[in-house]
């Protein structure tokens, strides 16, 4: 039986990756420090003999006994609320955490896939964004802690690949959505759906003409899995190229939720990208992958998930405490 280590396993994408590899009959070793992850996302797996969980911070030394065939590094704050509250931890998990896991991959002769992000492109001057585009990033802006953590992560990953011969894969993940997203994490979809469910007006930042491209989680996980199993070591965009303005998307949410909320406008946050659309030519050619789930279908599933949450979850603000991390 193949063994895989998944970091950030109790998070949104990490938990779906655990499901994927369990279905593929891997032994799954899940790791998370639970700073943004939630054990509820993986509690259904605890009874399985081929699943184990370690509560650990990957910025500290990482040891896993026995052989490892694959490592997927998904431990990282992923939303603006998270990385603006814990900027130093965000940088540390991108730098120290990635260094530790690349060292583990080298020791175990394991293949490692690093979860990068479309944020490496910053506020892009090229549209749509191909992997060859180097980006337009403000290194000292508030979003720089996430952008630069991921850019460094890619650099050290390629250094380990070229210098040590480690088998590495880099997934540049674009906006992804689906069940297990945190309702109050500040990202577009849970923010809109939470406001609609609470009967609040929908908040659009700027004039709403900025664009995003949303990929349903099942498609995203399949693309990541195919990249891991491929022979391609350079970055690959994994996302849905279907682009929509935030204003039009807010109108879609109002229609989907059958509510009559108004749309209110607030100033655009500093360095918020005005365009976001992946060029997935490489994913199509190399992985034979492209999204299969239409936005209408995926949004219905996601909305039904949010509707199933308790009133306590619906009305509470983001509950995670970062006090122990802010001193580092």
C-alpha positions in Angstrom: 0.0 0.0 0.0 1.4 3.4 -1.0 1.8 6.0 1.8 1.1 9.7 1.5 1.6 12.6 3.9 -0.9 15.4 3.5 -0.2 18.6 5.4 -3.0 21.1 6.1 -5.2 18.0 6.1 -8.0 19.4 8.2 -8.4 22.4 5.9 -10.7 22.8 2.9 -8.6 21.3 0.1 -6.5 19.1 2.5 -9.6 17.3 3.7 -10.8 16.6 0.2 -7.3 15.3 -0.7 -7.5 12.9 2.2 -10.8 11.6 0.8 -9.3 11.2 -2.7 -6.3 9.2 -1.5 -8.4 7.0 0.8 -10.6 6.2 -2.2 -7.4 5.4 -4.2 -6.5 2.9 -1.4 -3.5 4.8 -0.1 -2.5 4.9 3.6 -3.0 8.5 4.5 -1.0 10.3 7.1 -2.7 13.6 7.8 -1.0 16.5 9.6 -2.3 19.9 10.7 -1.7 22.3 13.6 -5.5 23.3 13.4 -4.8 27.0 13.4 -7.2 27.3 10.4 -8.2 23.7 9.9 -11.1 21.9 11.6 -11.1 18.3 12.7 -14.8 18.1 11.6 -13.6 18.0 8.0 -11.8 14.7 8.5 -13.6 13.1 11.5 -15.3 10.7 9.2 -11.9 9.2 8.4 -10.7 8.6 11.9 -12.3 5.1 12.1 -10.4 3.9 9.1 -7.2 1.7 9.7 -5.4 3.3 6.8 -5.9 6.9 8.1 -3.9 8.5 10.9 -3.7 12.1 12.1 -0.8 14.1 13.7 -1.4 17.4 15.4 1.8 19.2 14.4 3.1 22.5 13.1 5.2 21.9 10.0 7.4 25.0 10.7 8.9 22.7 13.3 11.0 19.6 12.4 8.8 17.0 10.7 9.4 13.3 11.3 7.3 10.5 9.9 8.3 6.9 10.7 8.5 4.4 7.9 8.5 4.8 4.2 6.7 7.6 2.3 5.8 7.6 -1.3 4.2 11.0 -1.7 3.9 14.3 0.2 1.3 17.0 -0.5 2.1 20.3 1.2 -1.1 22.2 1.8 -0.4 23.7 5.2 -0.9 27.4 4.8 -3.4 30.2 5.7 -5.4 30.6 2.6 -7.8 33.5 3.1 -7.1 37.3 3.6 -8.6 37.2 7.1 -6.0 34.5 8.0 -2.8 35.8 6.5 -3.5 39.4 7.6 -4.0 38.3 11.2 -1.0 35.9 11.2 1.4 37.4 8.6 4.6 36.0 10.1 3.2 32.5 10.5 2.1 32.7 6.9 5.6 33.5 5.8 7.1 30.8 8.1 4.9 28.0 6.8 5.8 29.0 3.2 9.5 29.1 4.0 10.4 26.9 7.0 7.5 24.5 6.5 8.3 24.0 2.9 12.0 23.6 3.7 11.2 20.9 6.3 9.0 19.0 4.0 11.4 19.1 1.1 14.0 17.8 3.4 11.7 15.0 4.4 11.0 14.2 0.8 14.7 14.0 0.1 15.3 11.7 3.1 12.4 9.4 2.1 12.9 9.6 -1.6 9.3 10.7 -1.9 7.6 12.7 -4.6 6.3 16.0 -3.2 3.6 18.3 -4.5 3.6 21.9 -3.3 0.3 23.9 -3.2 1.1 27.3 -4.8 -1.5 29.8 -5.8 -2.6 32.3 -8.4 -1.4 34.9 -5.9 2.1 34.5 -7.3 0.8 36.5 -10.3 -0.2 39.4 -8.0 -2.4 42.0 -9.8 -1.6 40.7 -13.2 -0.7 42.8 -16.2 -1.1 39.7 -18.5 -4.5 38.2 -19.0 -5.3 35.3 -18.8 -2.3 34.2 -16.7 0.0 31.6 -18.2 2.6 29.8 -16.1 5.4 31.7 -17.9 4.1 35.1 -16.6 6.4 36.3 -13.7 3.7 38.4 -11.9 3.2 41.9 -10.6 3.5 41.7 -6.9 3.9 44.3 -4.2 6.4 42.7 -1.9 5.8 45.1 1.0 2.0 45.4 0.7 -0.4 43.7 3.2 -1.0 40.8 0.7 2.8 40.4 0.2 3.1 37.9 3.0 1.0 35.4 1.1 2.3 36.3 -2.3 5.9 36.1 -1.4 5.5 33.0 0.8 4.2 31.2 -2.2 6.8 32.6 -4.6 9.7 31.6 -2.2 8.0 28.2 -1.8 8.2 27.7 -5.6 11.8 28.8 -5.7 13.1 26.5 -2.9 11.1 23.6 -4.4 12.8 24.0 -7.8 16.2 24.4 -6.0 15.6 21.0 -4.3 14.6 19.5 -7.6 17.6 20.8 -9.5 20.3 20.5 -6.8 19.1 17.4 -4.9 17.1 15.6 -7.6 14.0 15.5 -5.5 10.8 14.7 -7.5 8.7 17.8 -7.2 5.4 19.1 -8.5 4.0 22.6 -8.2 0.2 23.3 -8.5 -0.8 26.9 -8.9 -4.3 26.8 -7.5 -6.9 29.4 -8.6 -10.1 30.2 -6.7 -11.7 27.0 -5.6 -15.0 26.4 -3.8 -17.2 23.7 -2.5 -18.3 22.0 0.8 -16.1 22.5 3.9 -15.1 26.0 3.1 -15.1 28.1 6.2 -18.2 30.3 6.2 -16.6 33.5 7.6 -13.1 33.3 6.2 -13.3 36.4 4.0 -13.3 34.8 0.6 -15.9 35.8 -2.0 -18.1 32.7 -2.1 -18.6 32.0 1.6 -18.8 35.8 2.3 -21.7 36.2 -0.3 -23.5 33.1 0.7 -23.2 33.8 4.5 -24.6 37.3 3.9 -27.5 36.0 1.8 -28.3 33.3 4.4 -28.3 35.9 7.2 -30.5 38.3 5.2 -27.7 40.9 4.9 -26.8 43.0 1.9 -24.0 41.7 -0.2 -20.8 43.6 0.0 -18.9 44.2 -3.2 -15.5 45.9 -3.0 -14.6 48.5 -5.6 -16.9 48.8 -8.5 -17.3 45.1 -8.8 -15.7 45.0 -12.3 -12.8 42.9 -11.0 -12.9 39.3 -12.2 -12.5 35.9 -10.7 -12.6 32.3 -12.0 -14.1 29.7 -9.7 -13.3 26.0 -9.8 -15.4 23.4 -8.1 -13.4 21.4 -5.5 -13.9 17.9 -7.1 -12.4 19.2 -10.3 -9.5 20.9 -8.5 -8.7 17.8 -6.5 -8.7 15.7 -9.7 -6.3 18.1 -11.4 -3.9 18.1 -8.4 -4.0 14.3 -8.3 -3.1 14.1 -12.0 -0.3 16.6 -11.6 1.2 14.5 -8.7 1.1 11.4 -10.8 2.6 13.1 -13.9 6.2 13.5 -14.9 6.1 17.3 -15.1 8.1 19.3 -12.6 7.4 22.9 -13.5 4.4 24.9 -12.2 0.9 24.1 -13.7 -2.2 26.2 -13.3 -5.1 24.3 -11.9 -8.3 26.3 -12.1 -11.4 27.0 -14.1 -10.9 29.6 -16.9 -14.6 30.6 -16.9 -14.3 34.3 -15.8 -17.0 36.5 -14.2 -17.1 39.9 -12.6 -17.7 40.1 -8.9 -20.7 42.3 -9.5 -22.3 39.7 -11.9 -21.4 37.0 -9.4 -23.1 38.8 -6.6 -26.3 38.9 -8.7 -25.9 35.2 -9.4 -25.8 34.5 -5.6 -28.9 36.6 -5.0 -30.7 34.6 -7.7 -29.4 31.3 -6.4 -30.4 31.9 -2.8 -33.8 33.4 -3.8 -33.2 36.5 -1.6 -33.8 40.1 -2.3 -30.7 41.6 -0.7 -29.2 44.8 -2.1 -25.6 45.1 -3.2 -23.6 47.6 -1.3 -20.1 48.9 -2.4 -17.1 49.4 -0.2 -13.5 50.6 -1.1 -11.3 48.1 -2.8 -8.6 46.6 -0.5 -5.0 47.5 -1.3 -3.4 45.3 -4.0 -6.6 43.3 -4.6 -6.2 41.7 -8.0 -8.4 43.3 -10.7 -8.3 40.2 -13.0 -7.9 36.5 -12.3 -8.2 33.9 -15.0 -6.0 30.9 -15.5 -4.6 29.8 -18.8 -4.9 26.0 -18.4 -3.4 25.0 -21.8 -0.6 23.1 -19.9 -3.1 21.2 -17.7 -5.1 20.2 -20.8 -2.0 19.1 -22.7 0.1 17.5 -20.0 -2.6 16.2 -17.6 -5.5 15.7 -20.0 -7.5 17.7 -17.4 -10.0 20.5 -17.5 -13.0 21.3 -15.2 -16.1 19.3 -15.6 -18.5 21.0 -13.1 -20.4 24.0 -14.3 -20.6 27.0 -11.9 -24.4 26.7 -11.6 -24.2 23.0 -10.5 -21.3 23.6 -8.2 -22.8 26.6 -6.5 -26.0 24.7 -5.8 -24.1 22.0 -4.0 -22.0 24.6 -2.1 -25.1 26.6 -1.1 -26.9 23.5 0.2 -23.8 22.8 2.3 -23.8 26.2 3.9 -27.6 26.0 4.4 -27.0 22.8 6.4 -24.7 24.6 8.9 -26.0 25.5 12.4 -27.3 28.9 13.2 -24.3 29.2 15.5 -21.9 28.7 12.6 -24.0 31.1 10.4 -23.9 34.0 12.8 -20.6 33.8 14.6 -17.6 35.7 13.3 -14.5 33.9 12.5 -13.7 32.0 15.7 -10.1 31.0 15.3 -7.7 32.4 17.9 -4.3 33.5 16.6 -3.0 34.9 19.9 -0.4 32.2 20.3 1.0 32.9 16.9 1.1 36.7 16.8 4.2 36.8 19.1 6.4 34.9 16.8 
